């Protein structure tokens, strides 16, 4: 069961990386610098996740809502 999840996850991440690469090329061809940069950051992020350099989730500390003391 775990093997199936890992295989599906790997395939999904590979697909995301491929799509992001294509989107990055399209944005670059249209000279959309900021969009190219943001897509590149997503591409790097998924690459890090695939290599195991970064967890797929990040736990953000919950901030206290100052309006409600």
Secondary structure, 3 states (H helix, E strand, C coil): CHHHHHHHHHHHHHHHHHHHHHHHHHHHHCCCHHHHHHHHHHHHHHHHHHHCCCCCCCCCCCCCCHHHC
